[in-house]
Amino acid sequence: MSWNKKTIALTWGWTWGHIIPLLSIYNYLKEEDNYNFLWVGEETGLEADIAEENNIDFHDIAAGKIRRYFDWRNFYEPLKNLTGFFQWLYYIWKYKIDIVFSKWGYVSMPLAIAAKVMRKKIYIHESDIKMWLANKVVARVATKVFTAFPSEWKKNITTGQIMNPELLEWLDNLKLEENKKLKVLVIAWSQGSTIIFENLLKIIPDLPNIEFEIILWEKNGHFKEKLNVFINTIIHDFVDQKTLWKIYKQTDIAITRGSATVLAELYYFGIHSIIIPITNAWNHQIYNAKYYQEKIWSDILDENKNLSLEIFRKLKKYESLRKKDLNLEWFFDAMKIIEKEIK
């Protein structure tokens, strides 16, 4: 670690859709060699593995989740935030942290508050239309709030989604080759995607003129054997960002969840989205999906309403559709805005 450079602490991740933007910031800014980086998160989280793979110094932090419902853990977990606060007062001093960049999560709260006390710069980026509770807390002490969608939040700068340079690093050319058959990517690797794969199994045999490329991710690996029996499927356990562009470039339509990062990636690669947002207490994916439906003419399907039939109908409707263009000219807009503000 060079003491002549500014140090940026990237904080938390938890889900792939929040880890990739932090990794994207690192990949984009490291090229100028003006910054040191460290990553703050949970040792048991995926972010620890990603930091190790990219040789980013990783630090675990004590933090407690605040639940907005009755739970006995609410009586003692906030004490972890107090521990984390004092822990990070020390680390900010020890590692000479100049900037905290928070993506999402309760782990970010004690670090952000410690950074505020130490008068360091604090930036957050909110991917979703509806800001999560942890980000609302951090936003109150932040230097700037970056949002992917238009927002009226105080100190807000609308940037769009943060995109990973690795997606374009190996892109050989921008020329598109039209597929003989409709090429459908199933990229439902976010939380709770089992229902999508269960319904696909019902309809793939009846869609022989469509080619499916399916990314299972770690929690859906048990579908691999069942899906491999079809001659019109290509199955991946996992695809990293350095390889994903090859699939994106040849894809006409994607069946996906409502992850804001993935939806943006699909848009930039000119892919029509059939969005099946996950439903939960906050319904953040539903709000993301509705925005894309209105602005980009994406389709939305309800996972609780005869999903297999609705997917079948949509794919039959689009059987002759082929991708026409890529939208990569705006790919780095978010990072350009963020880099300018940080400098």
N, C-alpha and C positions, 0 to 999 in steps of 0.2 A: 504493500500500500504506500503510495507516494503522498507525503505530507504537503507537497506543493500544489496538489489538485483539490478541488472541492469534492466532498464525499456525500453521496446520495444513499439514503437508506430506503430501500423498497420494502413496503410492508404488506404482508399477508398475501393470500391467494385462495386456498381451500378448494375452489372449483377451477376446472380447466379454463373456463371463460374469464376468470379473474387473474389466473396465473399468467396466461399468454400475454395480456397487455403489459404486465410488469416485465416479463421477459423481452417484450418488444421494445420497451423504453431502454432497457439495457443494450439490446442489439443495435438500436439506432444511435444512441449517444456514445457508445464505446468506440465507434469508428473515429471520433475526433480525439480520443485519448485525453480528454480534459477532466475526467471525473474518476474517482474511486467509487466502488459500489459494495454494498452489503445488503443482505436480504433478511428481513425480520419476519418470523412466522412461528409455526408449530412444528416441532421435530417429527411428529407423527403424520404431518400433512404432505400432500403431493409437492408442495412448494419446496420442501427440503430436498427432495430428489432432483427437482429441476435446477435448483441453485447449485447442487453438487455437480450435475452433469455439465453445467456451464461455468464451473470454476468461480462461482460467486460466493464470497464469504457469508455463511449462514449463521444466524443467531436465534435461539429459542427465547421466547419471552413469556413471563407469567401474565395471564390475562383471563378474565372471567366473563362469560356471556351473560348479558342481562336479558331475562325472558319477560315478555309483556303478558304474562299469565302466572297464576300461582304455581310455584315450584319451590320445594325446600332448598334447592341449590341457590335461589336468589338471596338466601340469608348469609351465605358464606362466599360465593364466587366473586362478588364485587371486591372482596378483600384482596383477590389476586391482582386486580387492577391497581390497587395501592402498592402492592409489591412490585408490579411491573413498572409503575411510575418511577419509583426510587431506583430500580434496576437500570432504567434507561436514562435517568439523569447522569448516572455514572458512565454508561456506554457512550452517550453523546459527547461527554468530555473526553473519554478515553480514545474514541475513534475519530474525534474532531468532525462529527457529522454536521454538515451545513444545511442539507435539504432532506426533508422527509417526503416521500411520494407514496401516498396511500391509495390502494385500489378499493379495498372493501374489507370488512370484518372487525370483530370486537378486539382482535389482537392489536389493531391499529390505534385504539383509543389511548392506552397509557403512554405509548410512544409519542403520539401527537401532542398530548397534554404536556409531556416532559419537554418536547421540542419548543412548545409555546413558552414555557417558563424560561428556557435557555435562549429564547429569542432567535430561533432558527426558522428558516422558511418551511412552510407546510403546504403541500399541494395534494389535492385528491382528484380522482377521475371517477365519475359515476357512469357506468355503461348503460344502465337501465333507465327507462322513463321515470319510474317511481324510485326515489332515493331511499336506500335502506337506512335503518335506525343508526347503525354505527357510523355511516357516512354523514348523517345529519348531525351527529355529535361532533365529529371531526371537522365538519364544514364550519362550525361556529368559531373555531380557532384557526382555520386555514388562511393562508395568504391568498390563494386563489382556488376556486372550485371549477374544474373542467367537467363539462357534461357532454355526453355523446348526442343527446337529443336537446332541442330547444328547451330552455328552462328559465324560470323567473327567480331562481335561487340567488341570494345576495352574493356578490363577488363572482358571479358565474361568467365563464367564457365557453361558448359552445364550440367544440372542436370536431365532433364526430367520433367514431370509434378509433381506438389505437390499433394500428395494424403492424404485424410482425414483418420486418424486412426479410426474414428467412423465406417467406412465401414467394418472394420475387428473386431471391439470390441466384437460383439455378434456372430461372425461366429462360428458355433458349430463344424463343421468338414469340411474337404476338399474333402470328397467323393462325387462324382457326381452320380445322378440318371438319367438315360436316359429317356427323355420325350416320351410318346407314340405318341404324335403329335408334330409337329414343334412348338416351343414356341417363339413367336415374341414379343419383347418389343418395344413400341413406346414411345420414350423419347425425344420429340421435344418441350421441355418447354422453349426453348430460344425464342428470339424475332422473331416475324413474322411467327409463325408456323400454322396459320389458314389454309393455302393452303394444308398442309399435311393432316390435319383432314378432310377437305372437300373431298379430293381424296380417303382417306381410306373408307369413307362412301359409295363410289361407288363400291368398290371391296370386302369388307368383306363378303357380302352375297354369293359371288362366291368362297370363300375359306373356306368351312366348315371343312376341315381337318387341319386347322391351328388355334392355340390358340393365341389370342392377349391379351397382358397386356398393358394398355395404361395409361400414366401419363399425365394429362391435364394441370396442373399448373393453376394459377389464371385467365389468360386471355383467356383460352379456355374452361372454365366451361360450356358454353352454348352448347357444343357438348355432354355433359354427357347423357342427356335424349335420344338423337338420337342413341348414341353408345350402350346404355344399352339394346336396344331391341334385340341385337344379342346374341345368346347363347354361342358363342365362344369368348366373350370379358370379360375382367375384367377391371373395370375402377377405377382409383384413382384420386382424386382431387389434391393430393400432397403426396409425399413420402419423409420423411427425410432420412438423411444418415444412421441413426441407423437401419433403416428398409430396405433400398434399397438393401443391400447385399442379402437378401432373394430372391428378384426378380432377381438380377444379376446372382445368382448362378444357377438358373433354366432356364435362358434364352439362347436360341440357336442363335438367330439373333436379332439385334436391328435396327430399323429405327430411324435415328437421324439427327440433324443438324450438323454443323461443329465445335461445341464447343470443344476446345482442351482438357479441363478437362474431359468432358463426354467421348470423344473418348479414352482417356487414361484409364478411369475406365472400359470401355467396353473391352479394350484390356487385362487388368489385370485379368478380369473375363472370359477370353476366348470366348468372344462373337463376332461373325462376324458382321461387321457394313455395313449397307446400308446408305450411307451419302447423305443427300440432303442439301447442303450448302446454306445458305442465301446469296443472292447477294446484295451488296451495293457498295458504292463508293470505299471502301478499299479492298473488296473481301477477307478478312482475312480468312474466313471459307473455301473458295475454296482452298487457299494455304494449309491449314491444311488437308483438305480432300485429296488433291493430294499426300501429303506426306504419309498418311495412305494407300492410294491406291497402292503406289509404294512399301512401306516397309512391310505392313501388309496384302496386297491383299484385301483391302476393296473395296466396290463398290461405285460409285458416280452416282447420278441421277440429272438431270437438272430439277428444279421445273417448268421451263417454257416450257418443251417439253413433252406433253402428259403424265403427271406424274402418273395418275392412272393406265394407261396401263403398264408403265415401272415398277411400284411397283409390279403389278400383275405378270408380267413376271419373275421378280427376285424371288419372293416368290414361284412361281411354280417350278422354277429351283432348289431351295434349299429345296423343301418340304421334302426330305429324309435326310437332313443334321441334325446332332446332335452334340452338343458340346462335345469335347474330354478332354480338360485340362483347368486348371486355370494357370495363370502366376504370382502368387502372390509373388514369391521369390524376385522380384525386386520392390515390392510395395513401400518400404520406402527409396529407393535409393536417391531420390531428397532431402528428409528431412535430411538424414545422411550427405550429402554434405553441405547443408545449415547450419546445426547445427555446423559442424566442422569449417566453415568459421566464423560464428558468435562468437564462443568461442575464 
